[in-house]
Amino acid sequence: MSKQQRAAAILVAAGRGLRAGAGGPKQYRSIGGQTVIYRAMAPFSNHPQVSHVQPVLHLDDVAMFSAAVTGLRHEQPAEGGATRQASVRAGLEALSSHAPDIVLIHDAARPFVSGDVISRAIEAAEFTGAAIPVVAVTDTVKLVDASGNIEATPERARLRIAQTPQAFRFDVILQAHRRAAREGRADFTDDAALAEWAGLTVATFEGDVANMKMTTPEDFVREEARMASGLGDIRTGTGYDVHAFGAGDHVMICGVKVPHTRGFLAHSDGDVGLHALVDAILGALADGDIGSHFPPSDPQWKGASSDRFLKYAVDRVTGRGGRIANLEVTLICERPKIGPLRDTMRARIAEISGVDMSRVAVKATTSERLGFTGREEGIAATASATIRLPWNDKAGSQ
C-alpha cells in the first residue's frame, strides 16, 4: 500500500446470534480458549496497515466486549442498528472523522481471518476500489422452488462463496450506504450487494476456506475439534509461592477475599495461589517466571491485584495459539480454612483464565503443625498447569 493510502476496519458485532444456540451472543462465546470476537479483531488490531479498528456493538454488550478484547487497540465502539446494514453504516459514520482511504468491513462471527487475507483485501481495494474475498464452490449447487423441487443446476465453475473482510474506497461505500438509507433500502445482506446496487463494479480476490462464519452450534463443535487436533504439544509446568502473615483483616487466596485475623506481607496483594499458578503456566511455556515479568522492584506492581498476573499468563498461552487444559492449586496452611471456599476459588480462577470450572482444581492441606505454616506464620502454595500448544510452536524464551 502506498504511503498516501490509509486503511481502517469495521468489526460488525451487534448481532444476537440466535442460531448459534444458548450461551449468549456467539461473538462472545469461547472457542479454543479465546472468545470469537477477540480472535476476529486481533488480526486487524495487530496488522501494520490498519490504522483504526472500529467495533460496532449492541448497547447491552459493551461490558462483555471490553472484557473480551482486553489488550487490543480499537476505537470507541459505535452503537449498532436493527440490521447488519444499519450497523455497518454506523461504523462508517463513526470513522468519517478519520477519513481513511480504504475500509475493510468484517463480521465478528468470522474468528479465523488471517493477516494474509487482510493484506490482500487492502491491496485489492487500492487497485479496484471495491473487492471481496471469495472461495470456490466445490459441491454441485441446485436451485429449488418453494416445494423443494429442482429448477436448475447452476454452472459450478462460475459460483463463489462470499466472505469478509469486504474492502472498499471509504468515501464511495459511505455514500452508497447513505443513499440506500435515503431511499429506504435496508434489505442488503452484505456490502457487496449494496455496492452492486449503487452501480459499483465489485472485484474478487482469493479468500480462505478457514475464514468461515460461526453460525450454528455444530460450527462451534466442529471448530473446537479442529483446533484441538492441532494442539498436540502437551506441556506441564509447576509453581510454588509463599507469603508471610502481617497486619490485616483478610488475605487474598485464588482471587477470593478471605476474612482472617492477619494479612499478607507482600509487594502485590500476596495471592499465593494465583502466584504459584502464574509460575506454573509460565513454566509450561518455558517463558521465565512471575518475577521476570512482574519484578517486585517495579513500583507499578505495588498492591496490584494478582488476577492481572494470571490473565497475562493465560494470554501468553493463547497468543501462541495454545489453550489451557488443566489448572491445579494446593494450599498449605492451618488457617484460614479453605474447604468452605474451595468452589468459590475454582470459579474465580475459571473466570479469570477463561476456562471451564471443570478444568480447575483447588486443594488444601496442613503441615501437621510443623514448620512456618504449622506455626501459622504464613501460607504456601504449589500449582501445576497443563497446556496444549501447536506442534510447530518455537516461541519459548528459555
Disulfide bonds with the S-S distance in Angstrom:
none
